[in-house]
């Protein structure tokens, strides 16, 4: 069974939400998260993984813009 972690989304339309992602074999989450909008991929937003040592969380996903 793969390990998972909850990571907060910062900025964009999903600001304040969290996502649960699987960690890879090295204990790291995916580098990006595509947050789907109401219209699915047509409104997807891209979030990029960053470290967040300031707030005591190992990672956050920061909004980078629309996928399209």
Predicted model as a PDB file, atoms N, CA, C, CB and O in Angstrom, pLDDT in the B-factor column:
MODEL        1                                                                  
ATOM      1  N   UNK A   1       0.835  -1.183   0.000  1.00 53.00           N  
ATOM      2  CA  UNK A   1       0.000   0.000   0.000  1.00 53.00           C  
ATOM      3  C   UNK A   1       0.878   1.244   0.000  1.00 53.00           C  
ATOM      4  CB  UNK A   1      -0.949  -0.001   1.210  1.00 53.00           C  
ATOM      5  O   UNK A   1       1.801   1.354   0.807  1.00 53.00           O  
ATOM      6  N   UNK A   2       0.596   2.174  -0.895  1.00 67.00           N  
ATOM      7  CA  UNK A   2       1.391   3.397  -1.016  1.00 67.00           C  
ATOM      8  C   UNK A   2       1.039   4.370   0.111  1.00 67.00           C  
ATOM      9  CB  UNK A   2       1.161   4.062  -2.394  1.00 67.00           C  
ATOM     10  O   UNK A   2      -0.101   4.422   0.572  1.00 67.00           O  
ATOM     11  N   UNK A   3       2.031   5.130   0.540  1.00 94.00           N  
ATOM     12  CA  UNK A   3       1.801   6.167   1.535  1.00 94.00           C  
ATOM     13  C   UNK A   3       1.183   7.379   0.872  1.00 94.00           C  
ATOM     14  CB  UNK A   3       3.108   6.549   2.246  1.00 94.00           C  
ATOM     15  O   UNK A   3       1.449   7.666  -0.295  1.00 94.00           O  
ATOM     16  N   UNK A   4       0.359   8.085   1.620  1.00 95.00           N  
ATOM     17  CA  UNK A   4      -0.262   9.301   1.103  1.00 95.00           C  
ATOM     18  C   UNK A   4      -0.012  10.451   2.067  1.00 95.00           C  
ATOM     19  CB  UNK A   4      -1.779   9.096   0.881  1.00 95.00           C  
ATOM     20  O   UNK A   4       0.361  10.248   3.222  1.00 95.00           O  
ATOM     21  N   UNK A   5      -0.227  11.672   1.563  1.00 94.00           N  
ATOM     22  CA  UNK A   5      -0.079  12.877   2.377  1.00 94.00           C  
ATOM     23  C   UNK A   5      -1.099  13.898   1.886  1.00 94.00           C  
ATOM     24  CB  UNK A   5       1.385  13.450   2.300  1.00 94.00           C  
ATOM     25  O   UNK A   5      -1.446  13.920   0.705  1.00 94.00           O  
ATOM     26  N   UNK A   6      -1.573  14.736   2.791  1.00 95.00           N  
ATOM     27  CA  UNK A   6      -2.460  15.831   2.411  1.00 95.00           C  
ATOM     28  C   UNK A   6      -1.626  17.093   2.248  1.00 95.00           C  
ATOM     29  CB  UNK A   6      -3.591  16.040   3.468  1.00 95.00           C  
ATOM     30  O   UNK A   6      -0.817  17.438   3.109  1.00 95.00           O  
ATOM     31  N   UNK A   7      -1.841  17.778   1.120  1.00 96.00           N  
ATOM     32  CA  UNK A   7      -1.072  18.983   0.817  1.00 96.00           C  
ATOM     33  C   UNK A   7      -2.043  20.115   0.525  1.00 96.00           C  
ATOM     34  CB  UNK A   7      -0.106  18.753  -0.387  1.00 96.00           C  
ATOM     35  O   UNK A   7      -2.966  19.942  -0.271  1.00 96.00           O  
ATOM     36  N   UNK A   8      -1.851  21.289   1.164  1.00 95.00           N  
ATOM     37  CA  UNK A   8      -2.731  22.423   0.903  1.00 95.00           C  
ATOM     38  C   UNK A   8      -2.462  23.055  -0.461  1.00 95.00           C  
ATOM     39  CB  UNK A   8      -2.572  23.465   1.995  1.00 95.00           C  
ATOM     40  O   UNK A   8      -1.334  23.055  -0.953  1.00 95.00           O  
ATOM     41  N   UNK A   9      -3.531  23.596  -1.061  1.00 96.00           N  
ATOM     42  CA  UNK A   9      -3.437  24.362  -2.302  1.00 96.00           C  
ATOM     43  C   UNK A   9      -3.432  25.844  -1.939  1.00 96.00           C  
ATOM     44  CB  UNK A   9      -4.621  24.020  -3.283  1.00 96.00           C  
ATOM     45  O   UNK A   9      -4.252  26.292  -1.138  1.00 96.00           O  
ATOM     46  N   UNK A  10      -2.508  26.605  -2.527  1.00 95.00           N  
ATOM     47  CA  UNK A  10      -2.356  28.022  -2.214  1.00 95.00           C  
ATOM     48  C   UNK A  10      -2.532  28.837  -3.482  1.00 95.00           C  
ATOM     49  CB  UNK A  10      -0.979  28.307  -1.568  1.00 95.00           C  
ATOM     50  O   UNK A  10      -1.822  28.626  -4.465  1.00 95.00           O  
ATOM     51  N   UNK A  11      -3.479  29.769  -3.460  1.00 96.00           N  
ATOM     52  CA  UNK A  11      -3.751  30.632  -4.610  1.00 96.00           C  
ATOM     53  C   UNK A  11      -4.753  30.004  -5.558  1.00 96.00           C  
ATOM     54  CB  UNK A  11      -2.466  30.940  -5.354  1.00 96.00           C  
ATOM     55  O   UNK A  11      -5.162  28.857  -5.377  1.00 96.00           O  
ATOM     56  N   UNK A  12      -5.144  30.760  -6.566  1.00 93.00           N  
ATOM     57  CA  UNK A  12      -6.065  30.262  -7.580  1.00 93.00           C  
ATOM     58  C   UNK A  12      -7.457  29.969  -7.041  1.00 93.00           C  
ATOM     59  CB  UNK A  12      -5.506  29.026  -8.199  1.00 93.00           C  
ATOM     60  O   UNK A  12      -7.808  30.378  -5.934  1.00 93.00           O  
ATOM     61  N   UNK A  13      -8.231  29.266  -7.828  1.00 90.00           N  
ATOM     62  CA  UNK A  13      -9.626  29.001  -7.486  1.00 90.00           C  
ATOM     63  C   UNK A  13      -9.791  28.007  -6.342  1.00 90.00           C  
ATOM     64  CB  UNK A  13     -10.350  28.491  -8.693  1.00 90.00           C  
ATOM     65  O   UNK A  13     -10.846  27.978  -5.708  1.00 90.00           O  
ATOM     66  N   UNK A  14      -8.785  27.199  -6.067  1.00 93.00           N  
ATOM     67  CA  UNK A  14      -8.879  26.175  -5.024  1.00 93.00           C  
ATOM     68  C   UNK A  14      -8.133  26.567  -3.745  1.00 93.00           C  
ATOM     69  CB  UNK A  14      -8.335  24.857  -5.546  1.00 93.00           C  
ATOM     70  O   UNK A  14      -7.859  25.713  -2.902  1.00 93.00           O  
ATOM     71  N   UNK A  15      -7.808  27.842  -3.599  1.00 96.00           N  
ATOM     72  CA  UNK A  15      -7.054  28.319  -2.444  1.00 96.00           C  
ATOM     73  C   UNK A  15      -7.716  27.863  -1.141  1.00 96.00           C  
ATOM     74  CB  UNK A  15      -6.938  29.855  -2.476  1.00 96.00           C  
ATOM     75  O   UNK A  15      -8.920  28.038  -0.949  1.00 96.00           O  
ATOM     76  N   UNK A  16      -6.917  27.281  -0.256  1.00 95.00           N  
ATOM     77  CA  UNK A  16      -7.419  26.831   1.032  1.00 95.00           C  
ATOM     78  C   UNK A  16      -7.866  25.381   1.059  1.00 95.00           C  
ATOM     79  CB  UNK A  16      -8.544  27.687   1.441  1.00 95.00           C  
ATOM     80  O   UNK A  16      -8.053  24.821   2.140  1.00 95.00           O  
ATOM     81  N   UNK A  17      -8.043  24.759  -0.093  1.00 96.00           N  
ATOM     82  CA  UNK A  17      -8.402  23.344  -0.144  1.00 96.00           C  
ATOM     83  C   UNK A  17      -7.152  22.499   0.049  1.00 96.00           C  
ATOM     84  CB  UNK A  17      -9.098  22.994  -1.485  1.00 96.00           C  
ATOM     85  O   UNK A  17      -6.035  23.004  -0.063  1.00 96.00           O  
ATOM     86  N   UNK A  18      -7.335  21.213   0.339  1.00 96.00           N  
ATOM     87  CA  UNK A  18      -6.214  20.286   0.409  1.00 96.00           C  
ATOM     88  C   UNK A  18      -6.487  19.113  -0.518  1.00 96.00           C  
ATOM     89  CB  UNK A  18      -5.979  19.799   1.863  1.00 96.00           C  
ATOM     90  O   UNK A  18      -7.637  18.781  -0.805  1.00 96.00           O  
ATOM     91  N   UNK A  19      -5.413  18.495  -0.980  1.00 97.00           N  
ATOM     92  CA  UNK A  19      -5.524  17.294  -1.816  1.00 97.00           C  
ATOM     93  C   UNK A  19      -4.709  16.188  -1.168  1.00 97.00           C  
ATOM     94  CB  UNK A  19      -5.036  17.566  -3.284  1.00 97.00           C  
ATOM     95  O   UNK A  19      -3.690  16.443  -0.526  1.00 97.00           O  
ATOM     96  N   UNK A  20      -5.169  14.962  -1.346  1.00 97.00           N  
ATOM     97  CA  UNK A  20      -4.437  13.791  -0.866  1.00 97.00           C  
ATOM     98  C   UNK A  20      -3.734  13.163  -2.058  1.00 97.00           C  
ATOM     99  CB  UNK A  20      -5.390  12.760  -0.162  1.00 97.00           C  
ATOM    100  O   UNK A  20      -4.375  12.806  -3.047  1.00 97.00           O  
ATOM    101  N   UNK A  21      -2.415  13.028  -1.964  1.00 97.00           N  
ATOM    102  CA  UNK A  21      -1.624  12.475  -3.062  1.00 97.00           C  
ATOM    103  C   UNK A  21      -0.763  11.322  -2.556  1.00 97.00           C  
ATOM    104  CB  UNK A  21      -0.739  13.568  -3.705  1.00 97.00           C  
ATOM    105  O   UNK A  21      -0.429  11.253  -1.373  1.00 97.00           O  
ATOM    106  N   UNK A  22      -0.410  10.422  -3.465  1.00 96.00           N  
ATOM    107  CA  UNK A  22       0.476   9.305  -3.129  1.00 96.00           C  
ATOM    108  C   UNK A  22       1.932   9.760  -3.210  1.00 96.00           C  
ATOM    109  CB  UNK A  22       0.229   8.098  -4.076  1.00 96.00           C  
ATOM    110  O   UNK A  22       2.302  10.558  -4.071  1.00 96.00           O  
ATOM    111  N   UNK A  23       2.739   9.240  -2.305  1.00 95.00           N  
ATOM    112  CA  UNK A  23       4.170   9.520  -2.317  1.00 95.00           C  
ATOM    113  C   UNK A  23       4.877   8.483  -3.171  1.00 95.00           C  
ATOM    114  CB  UNK A  23       4.747   9.532  -0.883  1.00 95.00           C  
ATOM    115  O   UNK A  23       4.465   7.324  -3.224  1.00 95.00           O  
ATOM    116  N   UNK A  24       5.946   8.905  -3.841  1.00 94.00           N  
ATOM    117  CA  UNK A  24       6.711   7.964  -4.659  1.00 94.00           C  
ATOM    118  C   UNK A  24       7.632   7.124  -3.771  1.00 94.00           C  
ATOM    119  CB  UNK A  24       7.535   8.719  -5.734  1.00 94.00           C  
ATOM    120  O   UNK A  24       7.584   7.230  -2.546  1.00 94.00           O  
ATOM    121  N   UNK A  25       8.451   6.307  -4.381  1.00 92.00           N  
ATOM    122  CA  UNK A  25       9.353   5.425  -3.649  1.00 92.00           C  
ATOM    123  C   UNK A  25      10.365   6.160  -2.778  1.00 92.00           C  
ATOM    124  CB  UNK A  25      10.079   4.552  -4.610  1.00 92.00           C  
ATOM    125  O   UNK A  25      10.922   5.576  -1.848  1.00 92.00           O  
ATOM    126  N   UNK A  26      10.608   7.439  -3.074  1.00 92.00           N  
ATOM    127  CA  UNK A  26      11.532   8.251  -2.280  1.00 92.00           C  
ATOM    128  C   UNK A  26      10.820   9.083  -1.222  1.00 92.00           C  
ATOM    129  CB  UNK A  26      12.327   9.160  -3.185  1.00 92.00           C  
ATOM    130  O   UNK A  26      11.444   9.890  -0.535  1.00 92.00           O  
ATOM    131  N   UNK A  27       9.487   8.879  -1.093  1.00 91.00           N  
ATOM    132  CA  UNK A  27       8.719   9.622  -0.097  1.00 91.00           C  
ATOM    133  C   UNK A  27       8.345  11.022  -0.525  1.00 91.00           C  
ATOM    134  CB  UNK A  27       9.483   9.696   1.166  1.00 91.00           C  
ATOM    135  O   UNK A  27       8.096  11.881   0.320  1.00 91.00           O  
ATOM    136  N   UNK A  28       8.302  11.271  -1.837  1.00 93.00           N  
ATOM    137  CA  UNK A  28       7.979  12.606  -2.353  1.00 93.00           C  
ATOM    138  C   UNK A  28       6.663  12.589  -3.119  1.00 93.00           C  
ATOM    139  CB  UNK A  28       9.108  13.122  -3.259  1.00 93.00           C  
ATOM    140  O   UNK A  28       6.335  11.603  -3.778  1.00 93.00           O  
ATOM    141  N   UNK A  29       5.906  13.690  -3.032  1.00 96.00           N  
ATOM    142  CA  UNK A  29       4.655  13.785  -3.790  1.00 96.00           C  
ATOM    143  C   UNK A  29       4.924  14.183  -5.245  1.00 96.00           C  
ATOM    144  CB  UNK A  29       3.703  14.804  -3.128  1.00 96.00           C  
ATOM    145  O   UNK A  29       6.045  14.570  -5.575  1.00 96.00           O  
ATOM    146  N   UNK A  30       3.911  14.096  -6.120  1.00 97.00           N  
ATOM    147  CA  UNK A  30       4.071  14.542  -7.510  1.00 97.00           C  
ATOM    148  C   UNK A  30       4.466  16.027  -7.569  1.00 97.00           C  
ATOM    149  CB  UNK A  30       2.761  14.307  -8.304  1.00 97.00           C  
ATOM    150  O   UNK A  30       4.090  16.808  -6.695  1.00 97.00           O  
ATOM    151  N   UNK A  31       5.216  16.402  -8.595  1.00 97.00           N  
ATOM    152  CA  UNK A  31       5.687  17.783  -8.734  1.00 97.00           C  
ATOM    153  C   UNK A  31       4.574  18.764  -9.070  1.00 97.00           C  
ATOM    154  CB  UNK A  31       6.747  17.854  -9.795  1.00 97.00           C  
ATOM    155  O   UNK A  31       4.681  19.952  -8.767  1.00 97.00           O  
ATOM    156  N   UNK A  32       3.503  18.275  -9.697  1.00 97.00           N  
ATOM    157  CA  UNK A  32       2.384  19.153 -10.035  1.00 97.00           C  
ATOM    158  C   UNK A  32       1.063  18.483  -9.677  1.00 97.00           C  
ATOM    159  CB  UNK A  32       2.412  19.520 -11.534  1.00 97.00           C  
ATOM    160  O   UNK A  32       0.972  17.261  -9.555  1.00 97.00           O  
ATOM    161  N   UNK A  33       0.050  19.316  -9.516  1.00 96.00           N  
ATOM    162  CA  UNK A  33      -1.317  18.837  -9.300  1.00 96.00           C  
ATOM    163  C   UNK A  33      -2.218  19.610 -10.250  1.00 96.00           C  
ATOM    164  CB  UNK A  33      -1.775  19.019  -7.797  1.00 96.00           C  
ATOM    165  O   UNK A  33      -2.171  20.839 -10.290  1.00 96.00           O  
ATOM    166  N   UNK A  34      -3.038  18.899 -11.015  1.00 94.00           N  
ATOM    167  CA  UNK A  34      -4.008  19.533 -11.907  1.00 94.00           C  
ATOM    168  C   UNK A  34      -5.366  19.493 -11.223  1.00 94.00           C  
ATOM    169  CB  UNK A  34      -4.057  18.821 -13.308  1.00 94.00           C  
ATOM    170  O   UNK A  34      -5.996  18.440 -11.128  1.00 94.00           O  
ATOM    171  N   UNK A  35      -5.805  20.641 -10.752  1.00 94.00           N  
ATOM    172  CA  UNK A  35      -7.075  20.735 -10.037  1.00 94.00           C  
ATOM    173  C   UNK A  35      -8.180  20.987 -11.053  1.00 94.00           C  
ATOM    174  CB  UNK A  35      -7.037  21.865  -8.956  1.00 94.00           C  
ATOM    175  O   UNK A  35      -8.189  22.015 -11.730  1.00 94.00           O  
ATOM    176  N   UNK A  36      -9.117  20.037 -11.155  1.00 91.00           N  
ATOM    177  CA  UNK A  36     -10.180  20.139 -12.152  1.00 91.00           C  
ATOM    178  C   UNK A  36     -11.258  21.125 -11.716  1.00 91.00           C  
ATOM    179  CB  UNK A  36     -10.798  18.767 -12.407  1.00 91.00           C  
ATOM    180  O   UNK A  36     -11.628  21.188 -10.543  1.00 91.00           O  
ATOM    181  N   UNK A  37     -11.760  21.900 -12.693  1.00 84.00           N  
ATOM    182  CA  UNK A  37     -12.857  22.817 -12.433  1.00 84.00           C  
ATOM    183  C   UNK A  37     -14.192  22.134 -12.646  1.00 84.00           C  
ATOM    184  CB  UNK A  37     -12.748  24.045 -13.319  1.00 84.00           C  
ATOM    185  O   UNK A  37     -14.251  20.922 -12.855  1.00 84.00           O  
ATOM    186  N   UNK A  38     -15.269  22.914 -12.594  1.00 85.00           N  
ATOM    187  CA  UNK A  38     -16.612  22.363 -12.778  1.00 85.00           C  
ATOM    188  C   UNK A  38     -16.785  21.721 -14.149  1.00 85.00           C  
ATOM    189  CB  UNK A  38     -17.653  23.450 -12.589  1.00 85.00           C  
ATOM    190  O   UNK A  38     -17.563  20.779 -14.303  1.00 85.00           O  
ATOM    191  N   UNK A  39     -16.067  22.225 -15.136  1.00 84.00           N  
ATOM    192  CA  UNK A  39     -16.150  21.685 -16.500  1.00 84.00           C  
ATOM    193  C   UNK A  39     -15.049  20.654 -16.777  1.00 84.00           C  
ATOM    194  CB  UNK A  39     -16.059  22.825 -17.522  1.00 84.00           C  
ATOM    195  O   UNK A  39     -14.761  20.350 -17.935  1.00 84.00           O  
ATOM    196  N   UNK A  40     -14.440  20.119 -15.723  1.00 85.00           N  
ATOM    197  CA  UNK A  40     -13.396  19.117 -15.895  1.00 85.00           C  
ATOM    198  C   UNK A  40     -12.085  19.726 -16.374  1.00 85.00           C  
ATOM    199  CB  UNK A  40     -13.852  18.059 -16.869  1.00 85.00           C  
ATOM    200  O   UNK A  40     -11.667  20.777 -15.888  1.00 85.00           O  
ATOM    201  N   UNK A  41     -11.440  19.063 -17.326  1.00 86.00           N  
ATOM    202  CA  UNK A  41     -10.138  19.530 -17.824  1.00 86.00           C  
ATOM    203  C   UNK A  41     -10.204  20.899 -18.485  1.00 86.00           C  
ATOM    204  CB  UNK A  41      -9.580  18.535 -18.805  1.00 86.00           C  
ATOM    205  O   UNK A  41      -9.207  21.620 -18.524  1.00 86.00           O  
ATOM    206  N   UNK A  42     -11.379  21.262 -19.006  1.00 84.00           N  
ATOM    207  CA  UNK A  42     -11.520  22.564 -19.671  1.00 84.00           C  
ATOM    208  C   UNK A  42     -11.260  23.718 -18.706  1.00 84.00           C  
ATOM    209  CB  UNK A  42     -12.918  22.700 -20.278  1.00 84.00           C  
ATOM    210  O   UNK A  42     -10.890  24.808 -19.142  1.00 84.00           O  
ATOM    211  N   UNK A  43     -11.446  23.502 -17.413  1.00 88.00           N  
ATOM    212  CA  UNK A  43     -11.221  24.549 -16.420  1.00 88.00           C  
ATOM    213  C   UNK A  43     -10.139  24.158 -15.406  1.00 88.00           C  
ATOM    214  CB  UNK A  43     -12.525  24.862 -15.693  1.00 88.00           C  
ATOM    215  O   UNK A  43     -10.117  24.681 -14.292  1.00 88.00           O  
ATOM    216  N   UNK A  44      -9.257  23.256 -15.783  1.00 93.00           N  
ATOM    217  CA  UNK A  44      -8.220  22.780 -14.859  1.00 93.00           C  
ATOM    218  C   UNK A  44      -7.234  23.896 -14.527  1.00 93.00           C  
ATOM    219  CB  UNK A  44      -7.471  21.576 -15.461  1.00 93.00           C  
ATOM    220  O   UNK A  44      -6.918  24.740 -15.365  1.00 93.00           O  
ATOM    221  N   UNK A  45      -6.762  23.879 -13.297  1.00 95.00           N  
ATOM    222  CA  UNK A  45      -5.752  24.811 -12.812  1.00 95.00           C  
ATOM    223  C   UNK A  45      -4.505  24.013 -12.439  1.00 95.00           C  
ATOM    224  CB  UNK A  45      -6.281  25.639 -11.591  1.00 95.00           C  
ATOM    225  O   UNK A  45      -4.612  22.915 -11.893  1.00 95.00           O  
ATOM    226  N   UNK A  46      -3.336  24.551 -12.727  1.00 96.00           N  
ATOM    227  CA  UNK A  46      -2.076  23.868 -12.425  1.00 96.00           C  
ATOM    228  C   UNK A  46      -1.492  24.429 -11.128  1.00 96.00           C  
ATOM    229  CB  UNK A  46      -1.061  24.026 -13.599  1.00 96.00           C  
ATOM    230  O   UNK A  46      -1.364  25.641 -10.950  1.00 96.00           O  
ATOM    231  N   UNK A  47      -1.146  23.514 -10.236  1.00 97.00           N  
ATOM    232  CA  UNK A  47      -0.471  23.843  -8.980  1.00 97.00           C  
ATOM    233  C   UNK A  47       0.867  23.126  -8.965  1.00 97.00           C  
ATOM    234  CB  UNK A  47      -1.338  23.444  -7.736  1.00 97.00           C  
ATOM    235  O   UNK A  47       0.965  21.967  -9.368  1.00 97.00           O  
ATOM    236  N   UNK A  48       1.907  23.827  -8.494  1.00 97.00           N  
ATOM    237  CA  UNK A  48       3.265  23.285  -8.487  1.00 97.00           C  
ATOM    238  C   UNK A  48       3.752  23.089  -7.052  1.00 97.00           C  
ATOM    239  CB  UNK A  48       4.227  24.217  -9.259  1.00 97.00           C  
ATOM    240  O   UNK A  48       3.523  23.937  -6.189  1.00 97.00           O  
ATOM    241  N   UNK A  49       4.419  21.976  -6.808  1.00 97.00           N  
ATOM    242  CA  UNK A  49       4.912  21.634  -5.484  1.00 97.00           C  
ATOM    243  C   UNK A  49       6.033  22.577  -5.046  1.00 97.00           C  
ATOM    244  CB  UNK A  49       5.401  20.191  -5.463  1.00 97.00           C  
ATOM    245  O   UNK A  49       6.938  22.883  -5.821  1.00 97.00           O  
ATOM    246  N   UNK A  50       5.959  23.029  -3.801  1.00 95.00           N  
ATOM    247  CA  UNK A  50       7.016  23.837  -3.191  1.00 95.00           C  
ATOM    248  C   UNK A  50       7.199  23.376  -1.753  1.00 95.00           C  
ATOM    249  CB  UNK A  50       6.677  25.366  -3.252  1.00 95.00           C  
ATOM    250  O   UNK A  50       6.266  22.862  -1.137  1.00 95.00           O  
ATOM    251  N   UNK A  51       8.400  23.561  -1.220  1.00 90.00           N  
ATOM    252  CA  UNK A  51       8.610  23.280   0.199  1.00 90.00           C  
ATOM    253  C   UNK A  51       8.046  24.456   0.995  1.00 90.00           C  
ATOM    254  CB  UNK A  51      10.136  23.047   0.522  1.00 90.00           C  
ATOM    255  O   UNK A  51       8.012  25.585   0.505  1.00 90.00           O  
ATOM    256  N   UNK A  52       7.608  24.189   2.216  1.00 79.00           N  
ATOM    257  CA  UNK A  52       6.976  25.230   3.032  1.00 79.00           C  
ATOM    258  C   UNK A  52       7.449  25.116   4.477  1.00 79.00           C  
ATOM    259  CB  UNK A  52       5.430  25.126   2.959  1.00 79.00           C  
ATOM    260  O   UNK A  52       6.635  24.921   5.380  1.00 79.00           O  
ATOM    261  N   UNK A  53       8.728  25.232   4.698  1.00 75.00           N  
ATOM    262  CA  UNK A  53       9.287  25.101   6.039  1.00 75.00           C  
ATOM    263  C   UNK A  53       8.825  26.204   6.984  1.00 75.00           C  
ATOM    264  CB  UNK A  53      10.788  25.098   5.965  1.00 75.00           C  
ATOM    265  O   UNK A  53       8.800  26.001   8.197  1.00 75.00           O  
ATOM    266  N   UNK A  54       8.458  27.369   6.449  1.00 73.00           N  
ATOM    267  CA  UNK A  54       8.057  28.498   7.288  1.00 73.00           C  
ATOM    268  C   UNK A  54       6.834  28.169   8.142  1.00 73.00           C  
ATOM    269  CB  UNK A  54       7.767  29.715   6.421  1.00 73.00           C  
ATOM    270  O   UNK A  54       6.771  28.548   9.312  1.00 73.00           O  
ATOM    271  N   UNK A  55       5.876  27.474   7.565  1.00 69.00           N  
ATOM    272  CA  UNK A  55       4.625  27.187   8.281  1.00 69.00           C  
ATOM    273  C   UNK A  55       4.658  25.815   8.956  1.00 69.00           C  
ATOM    274  CB  UNK A  55       3.437  27.259   7.317  1.00 69.00           C  
ATOM    275  O   UNK A  55       3.637  25.364   9.475  1.00 69.00           O  
ATOM    276  N   UNK A  56       5.799  25.154   8.958  1.00 73.00           N  
ATOM    277  CA  UNK A  56       5.904  23.852   9.593  1.00 73.00           C  
ATOM    278  C   UNK A  56       5.302  22.715   8.786  1.00 73.00           C  
ATOM    279  CB  UNK A  56       5.256  23.900  10.917  1.00 73.00           C  
ATOM    280  O   UNK A  56       5.155  21.602   9.291  1.00 73.00           O  
ATOM    281  N   UNK A  57       4.952  22.990   7.529  1.00 79.00           N  
ATOM    282  CA  UNK A  57       4.447  21.942   6.639  1.00 79.00           C  
ATOM    283  C   UNK A  57       5.563  21.610   5.662  1.00 79.00           C  
ATOM    284  CB  UNK A  57       3.133  22.392   5.882  1.00 79.00           C  
ATOM    285  O   UNK A  57       6.264  22.514   5.206  1.00 79.00           O  
ATOM    286  N   UNK A  58       5.746  20.333   5.330  1.00 89.00           N  
ATOM    287  CA  UNK A  58       6.835  20.015   4.404  1.00 89.00           C  
ATOM    288  C   UNK A  58       6.587  20.522   2.988  1.00 89.00           C  
ATOM    289  CB  UNK A  58       7.052  18.529   4.368  1.00 89.00           C  
ATOM    290  O   UNK A  58       7.534  20.896   2.297  1.00 89.00           O  
ATOM    291  N   UNK A  59       5.310  20.542   2.536  1.00 94.00           N  
ATOM    292  CA  UNK A  59       5.024  20.946   1.160  1.00 94.00           C  
ATOM    293  C   UNK A  59       3.712  21.713   1.050  1.00 94.00           C  
ATOM    294  CB  UNK A  59       4.982  19.728   0.258  1.00 94.00           C  
ATOM    295  O   UNK A  59       2.820  21.592   1.889  1.00 94.00           O  
ATOM    296  N   UNK A  60       3.627  22.516  -0.027  1.00 96.00           N  
ATOM    297  CA  UNK A  60       2.376  23.130  -0.465  1.00 96.00           C  
ATOM    298  C   UNK A  60       2.348  23.046  -1.988  1.00 96.00           C  
ATOM    299  CB  UNK A  60       2.246  24.627   0.039  1.00 96.00           C  
ATOM    300  O   UNK A  60       3.393  22.923  -2.627  1.00 96.00           O  
ATOM    301  N   UNK A  61       1.160  23.114  -2.560  1.00 97.00           N  
ATOM    302  CA  UNK A  61       1.007  23.270  -4.010  1.00 97.00           C  
ATOM    303  C   UNK A  61       0.608  24.729  -4.252  1.00 97.00           C  
ATOM    304  CB  UNK A  61      -0.073  22.255  -4.608  1.00 97.00           C  
ATOM    305  O   UNK A  61      -0.417  25.184  -3.745  1.00 97.00           O  
ATOM    306  N   UNK A  62       1.415  25.461  -5.026  1.00 96.00           N  
ATOM    307  CA  UNK A  62       1.170  26.863  -5.324  1.00 96.00           C  
ATOM    308  C   UNK A  62       0.616  27.012  -6.731  1.00 96.00           C  
ATOM    309  CB  UNK A  62       2.455  27.683  -5.164  1.00 96.00           C  
ATOM    310  O   UNK A  62       1.116  26.400  -7.674  1.00 96.00           O  
ATOM    311  N   UNK A  63      -0.426  27.832  -6.865  1.00 97.00           N  
ATOM    312  CA  UNK A  63      -1.106  28.041  -8.151  1.00 97.00           C  
ATOM    313  C   UNK A  63      -0.163  28.658  -9.179  1.00 97.00           C  
ATOM    314  CB  UNK A  63      -2.339  28.940  -7.966  1.00 97.00           C  
ATOM    315  O   UNK A  63       0.562  29.607  -8.882  1.00 97.00           O  
ATOM    316  N   UNK A  64      -0.182  28.107 -10.391  1.00 96.00           N  
ATOM    317  CA  UNK A  64       0.648  28.627 -11.487  1.00 96.00           C  
ATOM    318  C   UNK A  64      -0.189  29.145 -12.662  1.00 96.00           C  
ATOM    319  CB  UNK A  64       1.596  27.540 -11.977  1.00 96.00           C  
ATOM    320  O   UNK A  64       0.330  29.874 -13.507  1.00 96.00           O  
ATOM    321  N   UNK A  65      -1.451  28.787 -12.726  1.00 94.00           N  
ATOM    322  CA  UNK A  65      -2.300  29.287 -13.804  1.00 94.00           C  
ATOM    323  C   UNK A  65      -3.183  28.214 -14.384  1.00 94.00           C  
ATOM    324  CB  UNK A  65      -1.462  29.883 -14.892  1.00 94.00           C  
ATOM    325  O   UNK A  65      -3.139  27.058 -13.963  1.00 94.00           O  
ATOM    326  N   UNK A  66      -3.995  28.608 -15.364  1.00 92.00           N  
ATOM    327  CA  UNK A  66      -4.875  27.636 -16.019  1.00 92.00           C  
ATOM    328  C   UNK A  66      -4.070  26.661 -16.876  1.00 92.00           C  
ATOM    329  CB  UNK A  66      -5.923  28.358 -16.884  1.00 92.00           C  
ATOM    330  O   UNK A  66      -2.994  26.990 -17.375  1.00 92.00           O  
ATOM    331  N   UNK A  67      -4.613  25.459 -17.033  1.00 85.00           N  
ATOM    332  CA  UNK A  67      -3.935  24.433 -17.823  1.00 85.00           C  
ATOM    333  C   UNK A  67      -4.065  24.684 -19.307  1.00 85.00           C  
ATOM    334  CB  UNK A  67      -4.482  23.067 -17.489  1.00 85.00           C  
ATOM    335  O   UNK A  67      -3.282  24.144 -20.089  1.00 85.00           O  
ATOM    336  N   UNK A  68      -5.012  25.472 -19.714  1.00 76.00           N  
ATOM    337  CA  UNK A  68      -5.231  25.736 -21.136  1.00 76.00           C  
ATOM    338  C   UNK A  68      -4.916  27.161 -21.486  1.00 76.00           C  
ATOM    339  CB  UNK A  68      -6.654  25.421 -21.524  1.00 76.00           C  
ATOM    340  O   UNK A  68      -5.045  27.556 -22.645  1.00 76.00           O  
TER     341      UNK A  68                                                      
ENDMDL                                                                          
END                                                                             
